[in-house]
Amino acid sequence: MQIEVLYFAAARERANAGSESLTLADGATLTDLIAALNARHPRLEPLWPHIRIAVDEAFVADRAAALSDGATVALIPPVSGG
């Protein structure tokens, strides 16, 4: 299945991309996606405890949640600013 990943703030910097499409096996979960992203972008790994994940514009806390074909997953680390 195809998943669109959107990167924001520090995740964007560490992945060196604003977005990308990934192909995952049918039935893949957020945990599977995270493993695939760690393999592609090892610099993301330290951020995972702090990243909020949204799937199709809804925040998801359960990383065992199944993904569906065509899903859009946004990775949103904490941000600061003034």
Biopython code that builds the backbone (N, CA, C, O; Angstrom):
import numpy as np
from Bio.PDB.StructureBuilder import StructureBuilder

atoms = [
    (1, "MET", "N", (0.829, -1.177, 0.000)),
    (1, "MET", "CA", (0.000, 0.000, 0.000)),
    (1, "MET", "C", (0.880, 1.248, 0.000)),
    (1, "MET", "O", (2.029, 1.206, 0.439)),
    (2, "GLN", "N", (0.343, 2.336, -0.486)),
    (2, "GLN", "CA", (1.058, 3.612, -0.552)),
    (2, "GLN", "C", (0.648, 4.498, 0.611)),
    (2, "GLN", "O", (-0.538, 4.651, 0.903)),
    (3, "ILE", "N", (1.636, 5.076, 1.267)),
    (3, "ILE", "CA", (1.436, 5.997, 2.385)),
    (3, "ILE", "C", (2.183, 7.284, 2.063)),
    (3, "ILE", "O", (3.339, 7.247, 1.640)),
    (4, "GLU", "N", (1.531, 8.406, 2.259)),
    (4, "GLU", "CA", (2.173, 9.715, 2.103)),
    (4, "GLU", "C", (2.581, 10.193, 3.488)),
    (4, "GLU", "O", (1.754, 10.236, 4.399)),
    (5, "VAL", "N", (3.853, 10.555, 3.652)),
    (5, "VAL", "CA", (4.366, 11.028, 4.939)),
    (5, "VAL", "C", (4.699, 12.511, 4.805)),
    (5, "VAL", "O", (5.405, 12.921, 3.883)),
    (6, "LEU", "N", (4.183, 13.305, 5.734)),
    (6, "LEU", "CA", (4.465, 14.738, 5.780)),
    (6, "LEU", "C", (5.338, 15.017, 6.992)),
    (6, "LEU", "O", (5.031, 14.581, 8.102)),
    (7, "TYR", "N", (6.416, 15.738, 6.779)),
    (7, "TYR", "CA", (7.362, 16.059, 7.851)),
    (7, "TYR", "C", (7.251, 17.527, 8.212)),
    (7, "TYR", "O", (7.158, 18.384, 7.333)),
    (8, "PHE", "N", (7.262, 17.820, 9.516)),
    (8, "PHE", "CA", (7.192, 19.193, 9.983)),
    (8, "PHE", "C", (8.333, 19.471, 10.958)),
    (8, "PHE", "O", (8.831, 18.566, 11.628)),
    (9, "ALA", "N", (8.736, 20.738, 11.025)),
    (9, "ALA", "CA", (9.724, 21.248, 11.985)),
    (9, "ALA", "C", (10.998, 20.389, 11.991)),
    (9, "ALA", "O", (11.586, 20.159, 10.934)),
    (10, "ALA", "N", (11.429, 19.915, 13.163)),
    (10, "ALA", "CA", (12.682, 19.166, 13.280)),
    (10, "ALA", "C", (12.648, 17.873, 12.471)),
    (10, "ALA", "O", (13.685, 17.435, 11.973)),
    (11, "ALA", "N", (11.483, 17.258, 12.329)),
    (11, "ALA", "CA", (11.386, 16.035, 11.524)),
    (11, "ALA", "C", (11.713, 16.336, 10.063)),
    (11, "ALA", "O", (12.367, 15.537, 9.393)),
    (12, "ARG", "N", (11.263, 17.475, 9.577)),
    (12, "ARG", "CA", (11.563, 17.892, 8.203)),
    (12, "ARG", "C", (13.065, 18.079, 8.022)),
    (12, "ARG", "O", (13.639, 17.659, 7.017)),
    (13, "GLU", "N", (13.685, 18.708, 8.996)),
    (13, "GLU", "CA", (15.133, 18.937, 8.914)),
    (13, "GLU", "C", (15.904, 17.623, 8.929)),
    (13, "GLU", "O", (16.845, 17.439, 8.157)),
    (14, "ARG", "N", (15.500, 16.711, 9.812)),
    (14, "ARG", "CA", (16.238, 15.452, 9.937)),
    (14, "ARG", "C", (15.998, 14.510, 8.769)),
    (14, "ARG", "O", (16.885, 13.735, 8.410)),
    (15, "ALA", "N", (14.820, 14.563, 8.173)),
    (15, "ALA", "CA", (14.536, 13.725, 7.003)),
    (15, "ALA", "C", (15.012, 14.392, 5.718)),
    (15, "ALA", "O", (15.099, 13.756, 4.668)),
    (16, "ASN", "N", (15.321, 15.686, 5.819)),
    (16, "ASN", "CA", (15.741, 16.463, 4.661)),
    (16, "ASN", "C", (14.686, 16.406, 3.547)),
    (16, "ASN", "O", (15.007, 16.336, 2.361)),
    (17, "ALA", "N", (13.418, 16.438, 3.972)),
    (17, "ALA", "CA", (12.311, 16.394, 3.017)),
    (17, "ALA", "C", (11.066, 16.942, 3.692)),
    (17, "ALA", "O", (10.916, 16.856, 4.911)),
    (18, "GLY", "N", (10.180, 17.505, 2.890)),
    (18, "GLY", "CA", (8.895, 17.960, 3.407)),
    (18, "GLY", "C", (7.846, 16.869, 3.355)),
    (18, "GLY", "O", (6.903, 16.847, 4.145)),
    (19, "SER", "N", (8.033, 15.957, 2.398)),
    (19, "SER", "CA", (7.099, 14.840, 2.265)),
    (19, "SER", "C", (7.735, 13.759, 1.408)),
    (19, "SER", "O", (8.718, 13.995, 0.706)),
    (20, "GLU", "N", (7.157, 12.577, 1.481)),
    (20, "GLU", "CA", (7.571, 11.478, 0.610)),
    (20, "GLU", "C", (6.503, 10.399, 0.627)),
    (20, "GLU", "O", (5.700, 10.322, 1.557)),
    (21, "SER", "N", (6.496, 9.570, -0.401)),
    (21, "SER", "CA", (5.589, 8.428, -0.481)),
    (21, "SER", "C", (6.370, 7.163, -0.185)),
    (21, "SER", "O", (7.500, 6.990, -0.640)),
    (22, "LEU", "N", (5.745, 6.278, 0.589)),
    (22, "LEU", "CA", (6.366, 4.999, 0.916)),
    (22, "LEU", "C", (5.413, 3.878, 0.550)),
    (22, "LEU", "O", (4.193, 4.031, 0.611)),
    (23, "THR", "N", (5.987, 2.753, 0.170)),
    (23, "THR", "CA", (5.206, 1.546, -0.069)),
    (23, "THR", "C", (5.422, 0.617, 1.113)),
    (23, "THR", "O", (6.555, 0.259, 1.437)),
    (24, "LEU", "N", (4.325, 0.228, 1.754)),
    (24, "LEU", "CA", (4.363, -0.695, 2.883)),
    (24, "LEU", "C", (3.502, -1.903, 2.562)),
    (24, "LEU", "O", (2.652, -1.852, 1.673)),
    (25, "ALA", "N", (3.725, -2.985, 3.285)),
    (25, "ALA", "CA", (2.923, -4.195, 3.107)),
    (25, "ALA", "C", (1.486, -3.937, 3.558)),
    (25, "ALA", "O", (1.248, -3.138, 4.464)),
    (26, "ASP", "N", (0.546, -4.608, 2.932)),
    (26, "ASP", "CA", (-0.847, -4.521, 3.375)),
    (26, "ASP", "C", (-0.931, -4.905, 4.841)),
    (26, "ASP", "O", (-0.261, -5.839, 5.282)),
    (27, "GLY", "N", (-1.754, -4.189, 5.597)),
    (27, "GLY", "CA", (-1.903, -4.466, 7.022)),
    (27, "GLY", "C", (-0.843, -3.809, 7.891)),
    (27, "GLY", "O", (-0.791, -4.066, 9.094)),
    (28, "ALA", "N", (0.003, -2.966, 7.309)),
    (28, "ALA", "CA", (1.065, -2.307, 8.079)),
    (28, "ALA", "C", (0.473, -1.387, 9.140)),
    (28, "ALA", "O", (-0.612, -0.832, 8.972)),
    (29, "THR", "N", (1.208, -1.242, 10.229)),
    (29, "THR", "CA", (0.808, -0.384, 11.342)),
    (29, "THR", "C", (1.723, 0.834, 11.409)),
    (29, "THR", "O", (2.691, 0.942, 10.657)),
    (30, "LEU", "N", (1.402, 1.740, 12.316)),
    (30, "LEU", "CA", (2.298, 2.877, 12.538)),
    (30, "LEU", "C", (3.675, 2.408, 12.978)),
    (30, "LEU", "O", (4.681, 3.009, 12.600)),
    (31, "THR", "N", (3.736, 1.348, 13.767)),
    (31, "THR", "CA", (5.028, 0.803, 14.186)),
    (31, "THR", "C", (5.848, 0.363, 12.981)),
    (31, "THR", "O", (7.058, 0.583, 12.940)),
    (32, "ASP", "N", (5.199, -0.256, 12.005)),
    (32, "ASP", "CA", (5.891, -0.659, 10.777)),
    (32, "ASP", "C", (6.392, 0.561, 10.008)),
    (32, "ASP", "O", (7.505, 0.564, 9.483)),
    (33, "LEU", "N", (5.563, 1.585, 9.949)),
    (33, "LEU", "CA", (5.966, 2.809, 9.268)),
    (33, "LEU", "C", (7.163, 3.440, 9.955)),
    (33, "LEU", "O", (8.105, 3.872, 9.290)),
    (34, "ILE", "N", (7.136, 3.496, 11.286)),
    (34, "ILE", "CA", (8.254, 4.076, 12.032)),
    (34, "ILE", "C", (9.538, 3.303, 11.755)),
    (34, "ILE", "O", (10.594, 3.910, 11.574)),
    (35, "ALA", "N", (9.466, 1.981, 11.719)),
    (35, "ALA", "CA", (10.654, 1.165, 11.423)),
    (35, "ALA", "C", (11.180, 1.480, 10.028)),
    (35, "ALA", "O", (12.390, 1.596, 9.832)),
    (36, "ALA", "N", (10.278, 1.618, 9.058)),
    (36, "ALA", "CA", (10.693, 1.937, 7.685)),
    (36, "ALA", "C", (11.328, 3.324, 7.626)),
    (36, "ALA", "O", (12.320, 3.528, 6.926)),
    (37, "LEU", "N", (10.757, 4.272, 8.362)),
    (37, "LEU", "CA", (11.320, 5.625, 8.363)),
    (37, "LEU", "C", (12.663, 5.675, 9.072)),
    (37, "LEU", "O", (13.553, 6.415, 8.653)),
    (38, "ASN", "N", (12.824, 4.905, 10.133)),
    (38, "ASN", "CA", (14.130, 4.848, 10.812)),
    (38, "ASN", "C", (15.201, 4.290, 9.876)),
    (38, "ASN", "O", (16.345, 4.743, 9.903)),
    (39, "ALA", "N", (14.837, 3.316, 9.055)),
    (39, "ALA", "CA", (15.798, 2.744, 8.109)),
    (39, "ALA", "C", (16.197, 3.772, 7.046)),
    (39, "ALA", "O", (17.355, 3.827, 6.633)),
    (40, "ARG", "N", (15.231, 4.586, 6.608)),
    (40, "ARG", "CA", (15.497, 5.597, 5.574)),
    (40, "ARG", "C", (16.162, 6.843, 6.134)),
    (40, "ARG", "O", (17.016, 7.450, 5.487)),
    (41, "HIS", "N", (15.759, 7.220, 7.350)),
    (41, "HIS", "CA", (16.207, 8.475, 7.958)),
    (41, "HIS", "C", (16.602, 8.218, 9.419)),
    (41, "HIS", "O", (15.836, 8.549, 10.324)),
    (42, "PRO", "N", (17.769, 7.641, 9.663)),
    (42, "PRO", "CA", (18.178, 7.308, 11.034)),
    (42, "PRO", "C", (18.183, 8.501, 11.987)),
    (42, "PRO", "O", (18.067, 8.324, 13.200)),
    (43, "ARG", "N", (18.315, 9.690, 11.461)),
    (43, "ARG", "CA", (18.349, 10.875, 12.321)),
    (43, "ARG", "C", (16.988, 11.177, 12.955)),
    (43, "ARG", "O", (16.908, 11.994, 13.873)),
    (44, "LEU", "N", (15.928, 10.538, 12.483)),
    (44, "LEU", "CA", (14.606, 10.723, 13.087)),
    (44, "LEU", "C", (14.464, 9.998, 14.423)),
    (44, "LEU", "O", (13.682, 10.413, 15.278)),
    (45, "GLU", "N", (15.215, 8.922, 14.599)),
    (45, "GLU", "CA", (15.018, 8.038, 15.745)),
    (45, "GLU", "C", (14.946, 8.757, 17.095)),
    (45, "GLU", "O", (14.059, 8.431, 17.883)),
    (46, "PRO", "N", (15.822, 9.709, 17.408)),
    (46, "PRO", "CA", (15.739, 10.362, 18.718)),
    (46, "PRO", "C", (14.460, 11.186, 18.920)),
    (46, "PRO", "O", (14.099, 11.509, 20.052)),
    (47, "LEU", "N", (13.788, 11.520, 17.835)),
    (47, "LEU", "CA", (12.593, 12.359, 17.949)),
    (47, "LEU", "C", (11.326, 11.584, 18.306)),
    (47, "LEU", "O", (10.373, 12.180, 18.807)),
    (48, "TRP", "N", (11.289, 10.274, 18.062)),
    (48, "TRP", "CA", (10.036, 9.516, 18.196)),
    (48, "TRP", "C", (9.339, 9.673, 19.535)),
    (48, "TRP", "O", (8.111, 9.746, 19.553)),
    (49, "PRO", "N", (10.046, 9.730, 20.657)),
    (49, "PRO", "CA", (9.315, 9.899, 21.924)),
    (49, "PRO", "C", (8.548, 11.223, 22.007)),
    (49, "PRO", "O", (7.655, 11.370, 22.841)),
    (50, "HIS", "N", (8.891, 12.176, 21.153)),
    (50, "HIS", "CA", (8.315, 13.513, 21.228)),
    (50, "HIS", "C", (7.369, 13.836, 20.079)),
    (50, "HIS", "O", (6.642, 14.827, 20.148)),
    (51, "ILE", "N", (7.361, 13.029, 19.030)),
    (51, "ILE", "CA", (6.563, 13.313, 17.837)),
    (51, "ILE", "C", (5.107, 12.925, 18.057)),
    (51, "ILE", "O", (4.810, 11.849, 18.576)),
    (52, "ARG", "N", (4.210, 13.809, 17.660)),
    (52, "ARG", "CA", (2.786, 13.465, 17.586)),
    (52, "ARG", "C", (2.525, 13.030, 16.154)),
    (52, "ARG", "O", (3.050, 13.616, 15.207)),
    (53, "ILE", "N", (1.715, 12.004, 16.011)),
    (53, "ILE", "CA", (1.428, 11.443, 14.696)),
    (53, "ILE", "C", (-0.043, 11.662, 14.380)),
    (53, "ILE", "O", (-0.919, 11.345, 15.185)),
    (54, "ALA", "N", (-0.299, 12.206, 13.204)),
    (54, "ALA", "CA", (-1.668, 12.355, 12.719)),
    (54, "ALA", "C", (-1.826, 11.488, 11.471)),
    (54, "ALA", "O", (-0.976, 11.494, 10.580)),
    (55, "VAL", "N", (-2.917, 10.754, 11.426)),
    (55, "VAL", "CA", (-3.248, 9.939, 10.251)),
    (55, "VAL", "C", (-4.536, 10.509, 9.675)),
    (55, "VAL", "O", (-5.570, 10.558, 10.341)),
    (56, "ASP", "N", (-4.448, 10.937, 8.423)),
    (56, "ASP", "CA", (-5.602, 11.551, 7.754)),
    (56, "ASP", "C", (-6.233, 12.639, 8.620)),
    (56, "ASP", "O", (-7.450, 12.692, 8.797)),
    (57, "GLU", "N", (-5.366, 13.512, 9.158)),
    (57, "GLU", "CA", (-5.726, 14.719, 9.904)),
    (57, "GLU", "C", (-6.316, 14.465, 11.289)),
    (57, "GLU", "O", (-6.938, 15.360, 11.862)),
    (58, "ALA", "N", (-6.133, 13.267, 11.834)),
    (58, "ALA", "CA", (-6.580, 12.974, 13.201)),
    (58, "ALA", "C", (-5.402, 12.406, 13.982)),
    (58, "ALA", "O", (-4.743, 11.473, 13.524)),
    (59, "PHE", "N", (-5.133, 12.971, 15.170)),
    (59, "PHE", "CA", (-4.026, 12.470, 15.978)),
    (59, "PHE", "C", (-4.300, 11.041, 16.424)),
    (59, "PHE", "O", (-5.422, 10.687, 16.787)),
    (60, "VAL", "N", (-3.244, 10.226, 16.388)),
    (60, "VAL", "CA", (-3.328, 8.818, 16.766)),
    (60, "VAL", "C", (-2.237, 8.548, 17.798)),
    (60, "VAL", "O", (-1.058, 8.784, 17.535)),
    (61, "ALA", "N", (-2.630, 8.054, 18.973)),
    (61, "ALA", "CA", (-1.662, 7.750, 20.024)),
    (61, "ALA", "C", (-1.205, 6.302, 19.978)),
    (61, "ALA", "O", (-0.095, 5.990, 20.409)),
    (62, "ASP", "N", (-2.043, 5.418, 19.464)),
    (62, "ASP", "CA", (-1.759, 3.984, 19.433)),
    (62, "ASP", "C", (-0.889, 3.649, 18.230)),
    (62, "ASP", "O", (-1.349, 3.664, 17.089)),
    (63, "ARG", "N", (0.366, 3.349, 18.502)),
    (63, "ARG", "CA", (1.289, 3.077, 17.395)),
    (63, "ARG", "C", (1.081, 1.696, 16.790)),
    (63, "ARG", "O", (1.727, 1.351, 15.801)),
    (64, "ALA", "N", (0.192, 0.907, 17.368)),
    (64, "ALA", "CA", (-0.181, -0.384, 16.778)),
    (64, "ALA", "C", (-1.357, -0.221, 15.813)),
    (64, "ALA", "O", (-1.838, -1.203, 15.247)),
    (65, "ALA", "N", (-1.820, 1.022, 15.624)),
    (65, "ALA", "CA", (-2.952, 1.281, 14.736)),
    (65, "ALA", "C", (-2.588, 0.916, 13.298)),
    (65, "ALA", "O", (-1.501, 1.226, 12.810)),
    (66, "ALA", "N", (-3.535, 0.246, 12.637)),
    (66, "ALA", "CA", (-3.332, -0.154, 11.239)),
    (66, "ALA", "C", (-3.479, 1.056, 10.322)),
    (66, "ALA", "O", (-4.274, 1.959, 10.579)),
    (67, "LEU", "N", (-2.702, 1.050, 9.262)),
    (67, "LEU", "CA", (-2.786, 2.086, 8.237)),
    (67, "LEU", "C", (-3.590, 1.541, 7.057)),
    (67, "LEU", "O", (-3.701, 0.329, 6.872)),
    (68, "SER", "N", (-4.138, 2.441, 6.277)),
    (68, "SER", "CA", (-4.859, 2.015, 5.084)),
    (68, "SER", "C", (-4.190, 2.607, 3.853)),
    (68, "SER", "O", (-3.503, 3.626, 3.926)),
    (69, "ASP", "N", (-4.402, 1.957, 2.735)),
    (69, "ASP", "CA", (-3.816, 2.416, 1.478)),
    (69, "ASP", "C", (-4.250, 3.852, 1.200)),
    (69, "ASP", "O", (-5.431, 4.185, 1.298)),
    (70, "GLY", "N", (-3.287, 4.689, 0.855)),
    (70, "GLY", "CA", (-3.570, 6.076, 0.537)),
    (70, "GLY", "C", (-3.592, 7.008, 1.733)),
    (70, "GLY", "O", (-3.875, 8.197, 1.584)),
    (71, "ALA", "N", (-3.298, 6.487, 2.921)),
    (71, "ALA", "CA", (-3.304, 7.321, 4.128)),
    (71, "ALA", "C", (-2.215, 8.390, 4.049)),
    (71, "ALA", "O", (-1.166, 8.195, 3.435)),
    (72, "THR", "N", (-2.494, 9.512, 4.686)),
    (72, "THR", "CA", (-1.511, 10.578, 4.847)),
    (72, "THR", "C", (-1.147, 10.636, 6.319)),
    (72, "THR", "O", (-2.013, 10.795, 7.179)),
    (73, "VAL", "N", (0.141, 10.506, 6.602)),
    (73, "VAL", "CA", (0.640, 10.494, 7.971)),
    (73, "VAL", "C", (1.517, 11.729, 8.168)),
    (73, "VAL", "O", (2.491, 11.931, 7.442)),
    (74, "ALA", "N", (1.163, 12.549, 9.153)),
    (74, "ALA", "CA", (1.932, 13.754, 9.454)),
    (74, "ALA", "C", (2.734, 13.521, 10.732)),
    (74, "ALA", "O", (2.207, 13.030, 11.730)),
    (75, "LEU", "N", (4.001, 13.876, 10.685)),
    (75, "LEU", "CA", (4.893, 13.766, 11.842)),
    (75, "LEU", "C", (5.132, 15.168, 12.382)),
    (75, "LEU", "O", (5.724, 16.017, 11.716)),
    (76, "ILE", "N", (4.653, 15.391, 13.617)),
    (76, "ILE", "CA", (4.661, 16.735, 14.168)),
    (76, "ILE", "C", (5.422, 16.739, 15.497)),
    (76, "ILE", "O", (4.866, 16.376, 16.534)),
    (77, "PRO", "N", (6.691, 17.148, 15.465)),
    (77, "PRO", "CA", (7.455, 17.253, 16.705)),
    (77, "PRO", "C", (7.051, 18.534, 17.442)),
    (77, "PRO", "O", (6.430, 19.420, 16.855)),
    (78, "PRO", "N", (7.403, 18.630, 18.722)),
    (78, "PRO", "CA", (7.120, 19.876, 19.430)),
    (78, "PRO", "C", (7.862, 21.042, 18.774)),
    (78, "PRO", "O", (8.980, 20.878, 18.284)),
    (79, "VAL", "N", (7.251, 22.179, 18.768)),
    (79, "VAL", "CA", (7.883, 23.364, 18.197)),
    (79, "VAL", "C", (7.919, 24.458, 19.238)),
    (79, "VAL", "O", (7.121, 24.466, 20.176)),
    (80, "SER", "N", (8.830, 25.364, 19.074)),
    (80, "SER", "CA", (8.892, 26.533, 19.951)),
    (80, "SER", "C", (9.126, 27.748, 19.088)),
    (80, "SER", "O", (9.532, 27.636, 17.932)),
    (81, "GLY", "N", (8.881, 28.853, 19.628)),
    (81, "GLY", "CA", (9.079, 30.081, 18.865)),
    (81, "GLY", "C", (8.429, 31.249, 19.577)),
    (81, "GLY", "O", (7.867, 31.119, 20.664)),
    (82, "GLY", "N", (8.524, 32.368, 18.936)),
    (82, "GLY", "CA", (7.980, 33.541, 19.587)),
    (82, "GLY", "C", (7.069, 34.316, 18.713)),
    (82, "GLY", "O", (6.531, 35.340, 19.134)),
]
sb = StructureBuilder()
sb.init_structure("model")
sb.init_model(0)
sb.init_chain("A")
sb.init_seg("    ")
for serial, (resi, resn, name, xyz) in enumerate(atoms, 1):
    if name == "N":
        sb.init_residue(resn, " ", resi, " ")
    sb.init_atom(name, np.array(xyz, "f"), 0.0, 1.0, " ", f" {name:<3s}", serial, name[0])
structure = sb.get_structure()
